[in-house]
Amino acid sequence: MRGGRYRLVEVVRVLSVGANRVSGVAVVLMIILIVAEVVLRKFFDRSTTLCDEYTGYFQAAVVFLSLAQCFKDNLHISVDLILRRLPNPLRRWIEVINHLVALFFVAMLLWAGGQMTWESFLFGSTSYGPSNTPLFIPQLVVVIGLAIFAIQILCSFLLTIGKQSEAS
Amino acid sequence: MPATLITMSLLVLLPMGVMVAVALGSVGALLLYTKGGLPALISGVGFTVWNTGIGFTLSAIPLFVFMGEVLTRSGIGSLFFRGISVLLAGLVRGIIPYTVIIGSSIFSALNGLSITNVAAFGTLVAPEIQKTGCDKKLVYGALVGAGTLGILIPPSVTALIYCGMTGVSVADVFLAGLIPGIIMSFVFIVYVAIRLRLRPDLAGNEQHFLSDQITSLDRLKALLKLLPAGVIIFFTMGSIYFGWATPTEAGAVGGAASVLFSIGYQRRVDWRMLWGCCLSAAKITAMIMFIIICAQIMSMGLSTWGITSDLVALLSNLPLPRLLVMAMFGLMYLVLGCFVDGTSMMVLSLPFVFPIIQSLGFHPVWFGVMMTMFIEIGQITPPMGLNLFTLQGVVPQERMEVIWASAMPYVALLILGVAFFVLVPQLVLVFVK
């Protein structure tokens, strides 16, 4: 049981760290693309024509692929002023509920993102920009990010439950 | 009625410690579900997640955060600290607090977060307090107080979020923050000067700080070292002002320039540090954007039920003078700022407050600056003040009460500042075309 839990934690850690690295690369790509656009426009009177559109896709990658690692590092903001002052057993129960609310919400986001991506794929939707990029590709990044985020919350939920049962 | 109840459930979810983003999004999702059922929920949420996620305005966030991270981690803060203190040496007593305020103000023009200022200067200042015996409360106050200028003086991540949520021009809100930022910086300097005039002993013994005789050549060297920072500030802000580039483009160019600056300063390419900045910028962006996306879901839920328009109608029909409504909002933000962090406070309230502000005829750019100043106050009001926590992270041995007390004068000065700009809004709108 413990070995299984450890393996899950390890798999989720690798997924989160990996996704965060990809989103770090997206930051670099974003800077390169925009600087290239500015230089081309200012000095050569030309344009990459896809700067605005792809900046948006990179931004989506930056955001959604880092959600899980952000959660792992406890960076997502919550108001824990009251929670911190509660007695231990009660606090753990509330933490369990908090995890459930988060899991339910992110699962809903995942569903919504998944449906949107599936429809884009089904109807062959492409971007309005000149690149005609099939929209399901950047949208899939959103879905992958949300899926890893959901798994990360699930993992943390199981660990909290584990602590709770060990304590009682 | 059910919609109001659902919205009120925020008051249960937030104190429970549910992630702020999740609380906002859940309320929005419930509102959408109860109005239009599952199909409305799923399509509404999908639409909001995607369109907010790829928005060009908000894509400036990782760029400006990256820029600030590079400048902080490469140790350019120390260049500022040494440079400015050398320039001030012999001219004033109390070099440390003055250096912190002037340094934070200039550093604010290079990064868009307040905590970056506190972190960049806090580590440098702590040992100097020990050496000189300078009053630590005076310095801590300057650190957290002037640190808040990070979000007022452009570029500002807070302004980006405000504009991303309201559709107001980023360039306008950036430029509008400049004059209030400079005025507040000046007010902080005057405050320190008055304190030192009344109690000269607070400055400590500065001979330990700058032991050598400072020559004119030293001052010239210090000025030259600070020059690249001035060039970056000129190009990022100048390009926005003259319309050469959008704020997002300015962010990317500023990010690239800060990398070159750090390479020049460190005289080597520190790949590990730069990669760390990318990862950190990505995580901070994810944190901020998750709240914004969820707030947009809530905003959508509120408008489907017509809650926002009802509230606007209610408040607009009350026989209240508009300044009183503004004062009520101010009071609300003061209280809220004690318990909720700035970004959350803004995204939580904007869906309600912004339509009311518009209906009362206040200038949306001006209100963006006021909102930023409310957040600045929130960042240094205990118990939940981001800058206060950041400073304690830098000086862990210090009691939190000492840091709280040191911030109080700056809370008062910022409140006075808000009151002043409410009465003289023209000063905020000088550069707005």
HADDOCK unambig.tbl for C-alpha pairs under 7 A between the chains (distance, minus, plus):
assign (segid A and resid 20 and name CA) (segid B and resid 279 and name CA) 6.55 0.50 0.50
assign (segid A and resid 21 and name CA) (segid B and resid 279 and name CA) 6.52 0.50 0.50
assign (segid A and resid 23 and name CA) (segid B and resid 282 and name CA) 6.22 0.50 0.50
assign (segid A and resid 24 and name CA) (segid B and resid 278 and name CA) 4.86 0.50 0.50
assign (segid A and resid 24 and name CA) (segid B and resid 279 and name CA) 4.76 0.50 0.50
assign (segid A and resid 24 and name CA) (segid B and resid 282 and name CA) 5.84 0.50 0.50
assign (segid A and resid 27 and name CA) (segid B and resid 62 and name CA) 6.94 0.50 0.50
assign (segid A and resid 27 and name CA) (segid B and resid 278 and name CA) 6.25 0.50 0.50
assign (segid A and resid 27 and name CA) (segid B and resid 282 and name CA) 6.91 0.50 0.50
assign (segid A and resid 31 and name CA) (segid B and resid 252 and name CA) 4.91 0.50 0.50
assign (segid A and resid 34 and name CA) (segid B and resid 249 and name CA) 6.04 0.50 0.50
assign (segid A and resid 34 and name CA) (segid B and resid 252 and name CA) 6.18 0.50 0.50
assign (segid A and resid 35 and name CA) (segid B and resid 252 and name CA) 6.16 0.50 0.50
assign (segid A and resid 35 and name CA) (segid B and resid 253 and name CA) 5.77 0.50 0.50
assign (segid A and resid 52 and name CA) (segid B and resid 56 and name CA) 6.55 0.50 0.50
assign (segid A and resid 55 and name CA) (segid B and resid 56 and name CA) 6.99 0.50 0.50
assign (segid A and resid 56 and name CA) (segid B and resid 54 and name CA) 3.95 0.50 0.50
assign (segid A and resid 56 and name CA) (segid B and resid 55 and name CA) 5.85 0.50 0.50
assign (segid A and resid 56 and name CA) (segid B and resid 56 and name CA) 5.79 0.50 0.50
assign (segid A and resid 56 and name CA) (segid B and resid 59 and name CA) 6.72 0.50 0.50
assign (segid A and resid 57 and name CA) (segid B and resid 54 and name CA) 5.82 0.50 0.50
assign (segid A and resid 59 and name CA) (segid B and resid 53 and name CA) 6.85 0.50 0.50
assign (segid A and resid 59 and name CA) (segid B and resid 54 and name CA) 5.96 0.50 0.50
assign (segid A and resid 59 and name CA) (segid B and resid 59 and name CA) 5.63 0.50 0.50
assign (segid A and resid 60 and name CA) (segid B and resid 53 and name CA) 5.08 0.50 0.50
assign (segid A and resid 60 and name CA) (segid B and resid 54 and name CA) 5.43 0.50 0.50
assign (segid A and resid 62 and name CA) (segid B and resid 282 and name CA) 5.48 0.50 0.50
assign (segid A and resid 62 and name CA) (segid B and resid 286 and name CA) 6.85 0.50 0.50
assign (segid A and resid 63 and name CA) (segid B and resid 282 and name CA) 6.68 0.50 0.50
assign (segid A and resid 63 and name CA) (segid B and resid 285 and name CA) 6.14 0.50 0.50
assign (segid A and resid 63 and name CA) (segid B and resid 286 and name CA) 4.17 0.50 0.50
assign (segid A and resid 63 and name CA) (segid B and resid 289 and name CA) 6.64 0.50 0.50
assign (segid A and resid 64 and name CA) (segid B and resid 286 and name CA) 6.59 0.50 0.50
assign (segid A and resid 66 and name CA) (segid B and resid 282 and name CA) 6.27 0.50 0.50
assign (segid A and resid 66 and name CA) (segid B and resid 283 and name CA) 5.44 0.50 0.50
assign (segid A and resid 66 and name CA) (segid B and resid 286 and name CA) 5.78 0.50 0.50
assign (segid A and resid 67 and name CA) (segid B and resid 286 and name CA) 5.57 0.50 0.50
assign (segid A and resid 67 and name CA) (segid B and resid 287 and name CA) 6.95 0.50 0.50
assign (segid A and resid 70 and name CA) (segid B and resid 283 and name CA) 5.53 0.50 0.50
assign (segid A and resid 70 and name CA) (segid B and resid 287 and name CA) 6.69 0.50 0.50
assign (segid A and resid 75 and name CA) (segid B and resid 287 and name CA) 6.73 0.50 0.50
assign (segid A and resid 76 and name CA) (segid B and resid 19 and name CA) 6.45 0.50 0.50
assign (segid A and resid 76 and name CA) (segid B and resid 287 and name CA) 5.51 0.50 0.50
assign (segid A and resid 77 and name CA) (segid B and resid 19 and name CA) 5.75 0.50 0.50
assign (segid A and resid 77 and name CA) (segid B and resid 20 and name CA) 5.94 0.50 0.50
assign (segid A and resid 78 and name CA) (segid B and resid 17 and name CA) 5.38 0.50 0.50
assign (segid A and resid 78 and name CA) (segid B and resid 18 and name CA) 5.97 0.50 0.50
assign (segid A and resid 78 and name CA) (segid B and resid 19 and name CA) 4.38 0.50 0.50
assign (segid A and resid 78 and name CA) (segid B and resid 20 and name CA) 5.11 0.50 0.50
assign (segid A and resid 79 and name CA) (segid B and resid 14 and name CA) 6.12 0.50 0.50
assign (segid A and resid 79 and name CA) (segid B and resid 15 and name CA) 5.93 0.50 0.50
assign (segid A and resid 79 and name CA) (segid B and resid 17 and name CA) 5.05 0.50 0.50
assign (segid A and resid 79 and name CA) (segid B and resid 340 and name CA) 6.37 0.50 0.50
assign (segid A and resid 80 and name CA) (segid B and resid 15 and name CA) 6.70 0.50 0.50
assign (segid A and resid 80 and name CA) (segid B and resid 17 and name CA) 4.75 0.50 0.50
assign (segid A and resid 82 and name CA) (segid B and resid 15 and name CA) 6.33 0.50 0.50
assign (segid A and resid 83 and name CA) (segid B and resid 16 and name CA) 6.31 0.50 0.50
assign (segid A and resid 83 and name CA) (segid B and resid 17 and name CA) 6.23 0.50 0.50
assign (segid A and resid 98 and name CA) (segid B and resid 18 and name CA) 5.17 0.50 0.50
assign (segid A and resid 102 and name CA) (segid B and resid 22 and name CA) 6.01 0.50 0.50
assign (segid A and resid 105 and name CA) (segid B and resid 22 and name CA) 6.70 0.50 0.50
assign (segid A and resid 105 and name CA) (segid B and resid 26 and name CA) 6.30 0.50 0.50
assign (segid A and resid 109 and name CA) (segid B and resid 45 and name CA) 6.93 0.50 0.50
assign (segid A and resid 112 and name CA) (segid B and resid 42 and name CA) 4.77 0.50 0.50
assign (segid A and resid 112 and name CA) (segid B and resid 43 and name CA) 6.54 0.50 0.50
assign (segid A and resid 112 and name CA) (segid B and resid 45 and name CA) 6.13 0.50 0.50
assign (segid A and resid 112 and name CA) (segid B and resid 46 and name CA) 4.72 0.50 0.50
assign (segid A and resid 113 and name CA) (segid B and resid 46 and name CA) 5.16 0.50 0.50
assign (segid A and resid 116 and name CA) (segid B and resid 46 and name CA) 5.96 0.50 0.50
